[in-house]
Amino acid sequence: MCSILFDGTRVHCANLGDSRTLKVKIFAQNDNNVQKINMVCKPLSIDHKCELEDEANRIKEMGGVIDTFYDEDGDHEPIGPQRVWVKGENFPGLAMSRSLGDAVAHTVGVSSIPEVKSYLVGVDDKFIVIGSDGVWEFLTNENIAEIVFPFYKLNQPETAANEIVR
């Protein structure tokens, strides 16, 4: 979950879980009399994954276990991302280290406290994209910027969102 607040010169981003907020700066640069558009992507939040050292330490200190799913075909191969488990149990299996409203996961160190960061907003900062893990799992920050940019120029945010989904 991500939320943002603008106060004129700054953007404040509160995040917990595996959603991400991305700020995209766009500026023109002249190379041999040819104007080139540059995009610089800056994540305003981090994905709260179990593998992050501080997140993992908190979970382990609270008695949680971090591991993945395993196939049941006998070869015990790992499947998917690292997840948080109650020791000796097959729940909750949460693939993030922070979440809202998961009472069982909170007992084993999953936090409901968002991480809040503030950033200056400059004249070249043109748009912000907030997306869930389903977006960032398949598209890079740069992919997102390239998809959104043409729709930003046309002031069509909904069409940009539909294109990301597509």
C-alpha positions as CSV (number, residue, x, y, z in Angstrom):
1,M,0.0,0.0,0.0
2,C,1.4,3.4,-1.0
3,S,0.0,6.9,-0.4
4,I,1.5,10.2,-1.4
5,L,0.9,13.8,-0.2
6,F,2.2,16.9,-2.0
7,D,2.8,20.0,-0.1
8,G,4.0,22.3,-2.9
9,T,7.7,21.6,-3.1
10,R,7.9,18.1,-1.5
11,V,6.2,14.8,-2.0
12,H,5.7,12.6,1.1
13,C,5.4,8.9,0.4
14,A,4.0,6.4,3.0
15,N,4.5,2.8,2.0
16,L,4.0,-0.7,3.5
17,G,4.0,-3.9,1.6
18,D,5.1,-4.7,-1.9
19,S,3.6,-1.8,-3.8
20,R,5.9,0.9,-5.2
21,T,5.8,4.6,-5.9
22,L,7.9,5.8,-8.8
23,K,8.8,9.5,-9.7
24,V,9.8,10.2,-13.3
25,K,12.0,13.1,-14.2
26,I,12.0,14.1,-17.9
27,F,14.3,16.6,-19.5
28,A,15.6,17.4,-22.9
29,Q,19.3,17.2,-23.8
30,N,20.9,18.4,-27.0
31,D,23.4,16.0,-28.6
32,N,25.0,17.4,-31.8
33,N,22.0,19.6,-32.4
34,V,19.6,16.7,-32.0
35,Q,17.2,17.0,-29.1
36,K,17.0,13.8,-27.0
37,I,14.4,13.2,-24.3
38,N,15.9,11.6,-21.1
39,M,13.9,10.0,-18.4
40,V,15.3,9.3,-14.9
41,C,13.3,7.0,-12.6
42,K,13.5,7.3,-8.9
43,P,11.6,4.9,-6.6
44,L,10.0,6.8,-3.7
45,S,9.4,3.7,-1.8
46,I,11.0,0.2,-1.3
47,D,9.2,-3.1,-1.7
48,H,9.0,-4.5,1.8
49,K,10.2,-8.0,1.0
50,C,11.2,-10.6,3.5
51,E,14.8,-10.8,2.2
52,L,15.6,-7.2,3.3
53,E,18.0,-7.5,6.2
54,D,16.2,-5.2,8.6
55,E,12.8,-6.7,7.8
56,A,14.1,-10.2,8.1
57,N,15.8,-9.5,11.4
58,R,12.5,-8.1,12.9
59,I,10.6,-11.1,11.7
60,K,13.1,-13.6,13.1
61,E,13.3,-11.8,16.4
62,M,9.6,-12.1,16.8
63,G,9.8,-15.9,16.1
64,G,8.7,-15.8,12.5
65,V,10.2,-18.0,9.8
66,I,11.2,-16.9,6.4
67,D,11.1,-19.6,3.7
68,T,9.4,-20.3,0.4
69,F,6.8,-22.8,-0.9
70,Y,8.2,-26.1,-2.0
71,D,6.8,-28.5,-4.6
72,E,5.3,-31.7,-3.3
73,D,6.5,-34.0,-6.0
74,G,9.3,-35.4,-3.9
75,D,12.2,-33.2,-5.1
76,H,11.4,-30.4,-2.7
77,E,12.2,-27.6,-5.1
78,P,11.5,-24.0,-4.0
79,I,8.6,-22.3,-5.7
80,G,8.1,-18.5,-5.7
81,P,9.3,-15.7,-3.4
82,Q,10.3,-15.9,0.2
83,R,7.4,-15.7,2.6
84,V,6.7,-15.2,6.3
85,W,5.4,-18.3,8.3
86,V,4.5,-19.1,11.8
87,K,7.2,-21.6,13.0
88,G,6.1,-25.2,12.3
89,E,2.9,-24.1,10.5
90,N,1.9,-23.6,6.9
91,F,0.4,-20.1,7.4
92,P,0.2,-17.2,6.8
93,G,2.6,-17.5,3.9
94,L,2.8,-13.7,3.4
95,A,5.3,-12.6,0.7
96,M,5.9,-9.2,2.2
97,S,7.3,-8.0,5.5
98,R,4.8,-5.2,6.2
99,S,1.0,-5.3,5.7
100,L,-2.2,-3.9,7.2
101,G,-4.8,-6.0,9.0
102,D,-3.0,-9.4,9.1
103,A,-3.3,-10.3,12.8
104,V,-1.6,-13.6,12.5
105,A,1.4,-12.2,10.5
106,H,1.7,-9.4,12.9
107,T,2.3,-11.9,15.8
108,V,5.5,-13.1,14.0
109,G,7.0,-9.7,13.1
110,V,5.2,-8.5,10.0
111,S,4.8,-4.8,10.7
112,S,1.8,-2.5,10.1
113,I,3.9,0.6,10.4
114,P,4.5,2.4,7.1
115,E,7.8,3.7,6.0
116,V,7.5,7.4,5.3
117,K,10.0,9.3,3.2
118,S,10.0,12.9,1.8
119,Y,11.5,14.1,-1.5
120,L,11.9,17.5,-3.1
121,V,9.9,17.9,-6.3
122,G,11.7,19.7,-9.1
123,V,10.5,21.3,-12.4
124,D,11.6,18.3,-14.3
125,D,9.7,15.8,-12.2
126,K,6.7,15.2,-14.4
127,F,4.7,12.2,-13.1
128,I,4.4,9.7,-10.3
129,V,3.2,6.1,-10.8
130,I,1.9,4.0,-7.9
131,G,1.5,0.3,-8.6
132,S,1.1,-3.0,-6.8
133,D,3.5,-5.9,-6.9
134,G,1.7,-7.3,-9.9
135,V,3.0,-4.4,-12.0
136,W,6.6,-4.3,-10.6
137,E,7.0,-8.1,-10.9
138,F,6.7,-7.9,-14.6
139,L,7.8,-4.4,-15.6
140,T,10.9,-2.4,-14.7
141,N,10.8,1.2,-13.5
142,E,12.1,2.2,-16.9
143,N,9.5,0.1,-18.7
144,I,6.8,1.9,-16.8
145,A,8.2,5.4,-17.6
146,E,8.3,4.5,-21.3
147,I,4.7,3.3,-21.2
148,V,3.4,6.3,-19.4
149,F,5.3,9.1,-21.1
150,P,3.2,9.3,-24.3
151,F,0.0,9.4,-22.3
152,Y,1.5,12.0,-19.9
153,K,2.0,14.3,-22.9
154,L,-1.7,13.8,-23.8
155,N,-2.9,14.3,-20.2
156,Q,-4.4,10.8,-20.3
157,P,-3.6,9.1,-16.9
158,E,-6.4,6.5,-17.1
159,T,-5.2,5.4,-20.6
160,A,-1.7,5.2,-19.2
161,A,-2.9,2.9,-16.4
162,N,-4.8,0.7,-18.9
163,E,-1.7,0.4,-21.0
164,I,0.3,-0.7,-18.0
165,V,-2.2,-3.4,-17.3
166,R,-2.2,-4.5,-20.9
